[in-house]
Amino acid sequence: MADGHLLTDLRLRLHHADARPVYTLDTDGRDLTLIGGRDNLGQAVLMRLLTPRGELAALAHPDYGCRIWDLVGRANTATTRNLMKLHILEALAAEPRIAKVEAVTVDDVPGTRGTVAVEISVTPAGATTPVVIGPFTLEVTP
């Protein structure tokens, strides 16, 4: 089945991730680059997770985003990682292009104080093959 129902958007590129990730539009040197299908779904999920919930309320999207930002500053414990997983699952449930969440793992990164590794597997609506997003890392403890 074609992935056209997963939409097309502008491709974003991580510009820097000092305190909070900042993305810029990806260009090939002169033109904007588009991203579509399964890749677009992966990018959309990352943007949803990296946006604090409620940040887009002024734009009529009060429930868009994720509550993982509420955990910044907490100790990197199993409880914190479980709460992060819960917040990620809550955010994924709000994405209409996802039919099923196959797996979400949130693990500590050995040798770091507050870094967690996240990997997500979801089945897009209208598809049978999962999309794997990650692994990517997030800082819990600054």
C-alpha positions as CSV (number, residue, x, y, z in Angstrom):
1,M,0.0,0.0,0.0
2,A,1.3,3.5,-0.8
3,D,2.2,5.8,2.1
4,G,0.6,8.9,0.6
5,H,-1.9,9.0,3.4
6,L,1.0,9.7,5.8
7,L,1.3,13.1,4.2
8,T,4.3,15.3,3.1
9,D,5.9,18.1,4.9
10,L,9.1,20.2,4.9
11,R,12.1,18.2,6.1
12,L,13.7,19.6,9.3
13,R,17.3,19.4,10.3
14,L,18.6,19.5,13.8
15,H,20.4,22.8,14.1
16,H,21.6,22.5,17.7
17,A,20.5,20.8,20.9
18,D,22.2,22.8,23.7
19,A,19.3,23.4,26.1
20,R,16.4,22.4,23.9
21,P,16.6,21.0,20.3
22,V,16.3,23.7,17.6
23,Y,15.4,22.6,14.1
24,T,15.7,24.5,10.9
25,L,14.3,23.9,7.4
26,D,16.5,21.5,5.4
27,T,17.6,22.7,2.1
28,D,19.8,21.2,-0.6
29,G,21.6,24.5,-0.9
30,R,18.9,26.4,-2.7
31,D,15.5,24.7,-2.4
32,L,13.5,23.5,0.5
33,T,13.5,19.7,0.9
34,L,10.3,17.7,1.3
35,I,9.8,14.6,3.3
36,G,6.9,12.2,2.8
37,G,5.3,8.9,3.8
38,R,6.9,6.9,6.6
39,D,9.8,9.3,7.0
40,N,7.4,12.2,7.5
41,L,5.5,10.2,10.2
42,G,8.8,9.7,12.0
43,Q,9.6,13.4,11.8
44,A,6.1,14.3,13.0
45,V,6.4,12.0,16.0
46,L,9.7,13.5,17.0
47,M,8.3,17.1,16.7
48,R,5.3,16.1,18.8
49,L,7.6,14.6,21.5
50,L,10.0,17.6,21.5
51,T,7.2,20.1,21.8
52,P,6.1,20.8,25.4
53,R,2.4,20.0,25.7
54,G,0.4,23.2,25.6
55,E,3.0,25.3,23.9
56,L,0.8,25.6,20.8
57,A,-2.3,26.5,22.7
58,A,-2.3,30.1,21.3
59,L,-2.5,28.5,17.8
60,A,-5.6,26.4,18.8
61,H,-3.7,23.2,19.5
62,P,-3.7,23.1,23.3
63,D,-3.2,19.3,23.5
64,Y,-0.4,19.1,21.0
65,G,3.0,18.1,22.4
66,C,4.3,15.8,25.1
67,R,4.7,16.1,28.9
68,I,8.2,14.6,29.0
69,W,9.5,18.2,29.6
70,D,7.8,18.0,33.0
71,L,10.5,15.5,33.9
72,V,13.5,17.6,33.3
73,G,15.6,18.0,36.4
74,R,14.4,14.8,38.0
75,A,16.8,12.0,38.8
76,N,17.3,9.4,36.1
77,T,15.6,6.6,37.9
78,A,13.4,3.7,36.8
79,T,10.4,5.7,38.0
80,T,11.4,8.7,35.9
81,R,12.0,6.6,32.8
82,N,8.6,4.8,33.3
83,L,6.9,8.2,33.6
84,M,8.7,9.3,30.4
85,K,7.4,6.2,28.6
86,L,3.9,6.9,29.9
87,H,4.1,10.5,28.5
88,I,5.4,9.3,25.2
89,L,2.5,6.7,24.9
90,E,0.0,9.5,25.7
91,A,1.5,11.7,22.9
92,L,1.5,8.8,20.4
93,A,-2.2,8.1,21.1
94,A,-3.0,11.6,19.9
95,E,-1.3,11.1,16.5
96,P,-4.1,10.1,14.1
97,R,-1.7,8.5,11.6
98,I,-0.7,5.8,14.1
99,A,-2.9,2.7,14.2
100,K,-0.9,0.9,16.8
101,V,2.0,1.4,19.1
102,E,4.1,-1.7,18.9
103,A,6.8,-0.8,21.5
104,V,8.3,2.1,23.4
105,T,11.6,1.6,25.2
106,V,13.2,4.2,27.5
107,D,16.6,3.1,28.8
108,D,19.4,4.9,30.7
109,V,22.6,5.4,28.9
110,P,25.5,3.9,30.8
111,G,28.2,6.3,31.7
112,T,26.0,9.3,31.6
113,R,24.2,11.0,34.5
114,G,20.9,12.0,32.9
115,T,20.7,10.8,29.4
116,V,18.0,8.3,28.3
117,A,17.8,6.4,25.0
118,V,14.3,6.2,23.4
119,E,13.2,3.9,20.6
120,I,9.6,3.7,19.3
121,S,8.0,1.3,17.0
122,V,4.5,2.2,15.6
123,T,2.3,0.8,12.8
124,P,0.9,3.6,10.6
125,A,-2.8,3.7,9.8
126,G,-3.5,1.7,6.7
127,A,-0.2,-0.3,6.9
128,T,1.1,-3.6,8.3
129,T,4.8,-2.9,8.6
130,P,5.9,-0.9,11.6
131,V,8.0,2.3,11.5
132,V,10.9,2.4,13.9
133,I,11.7,5.9,15.3
134,G,15.1,6.2,17.0
135,P,17.0,5.3,18.9
136,F,17.4,8.9,20.0
137,T,18.6,10.4,23.3
138,L,17.1,12.9,25.6
139,E,18.6,14.7,28.6
140,V,16.6,14.3,31.8
141,T,19.1,15.8,34.3
142,P,21.0,18.8,33.1
